[in-house]
Amino acid sequence: MAFTPAQVGGMTPWQFMASLSGFGRANGWQPSSTDKPMSIERMRELGIEGV
């Protein structure tokens, strides 16, 4: 997406996700019907807290 780390660090999560969505649409990304959300157990295994 051509952002520097400093630019990404200065973005809100909403701004980053909006940029990612626009980048994806501009480059022909298609949603997949086989995508599944990550399970709570898997997130905890990866060390993601607060879920």
C-alpha positions as CSV (number, residue, x, y, z in Angstrom):
1,M,0.0,0.0,0.0
2,A,3.1,2.2,0.0
3,F,2.8,3.6,3.6
4,T,5.8,4.1,5.7
5,P,5.8,2.5,9.2
6,A,5.5,6.0,10.7
7,Q,2.4,6.6,8.5
8,V,0.8,3.4,9.5
9,G,1.6,4.1,13.2
10,G,-0.2,7.4,12.9
11,M,-3.4,5.9,11.5
12,T,-6.4,4.9,13.4
13,P,-7.5,1.3,12.9
14,W,-10.4,2.6,10.9
15,Q,-8.2,4.5,8.6
16,F,-5.9,1.6,8.1
17,M,-8.7,-0.8,7.4
18,A,-10.4,1.6,5.0
19,S,-7.1,2.0,3.1
20,L,-6.7,-1.8,3.0
21,S,-10.2,-2.3,1.7
22,G,-9.7,0.4,-1.1
23,F,-6.4,-1.1,-2.0
24,G,-7.9,-4.5,-2.3
25,R,-10.9,-3.4,-4.4
26,A,-8.5,-1.4,-6.7
27,N,-6.4,-4.6,-7.2
28,G,-9.2,-7.0,-7.8
29,W,-9.3,-8.8,-4.5
30,Q,-12.4,-11.0,-4.2
31,P,-13.9,-12.2,-0.9
32,S,-13.8,-15.9,-0.5
33,S,-16.8,-17.9,0.8
34,T,-14.5,-20.3,2.5
35,D,-12.9,-17.7,4.8
36,K,-13.6,-18.5,8.4
37,P,-12.9,-16.2,11.4
38,M,-10.1,-17.3,13.6
39,S,-11.3,-19.1,16.7
40,I,-10.8,-17.6,20.2
41,E,-8.7,-20.6,21.2
42,R,-6.3,-20.0,18.2
43,M,-6.0,-16.3,19.0
44,R,-5.0,-17.2,22.6
45,E,-2.5,-19.7,21.3
46,L,-0.9,-16.9,19.3
47,G,-0.8,-14.7,22.4
48,I,-3.6,-12.3,21.5
49,E,-5.1,-11.2,24.7
50,G,-8.4,-9.6,25.5
51,V,-10.6,-12.0,23.6
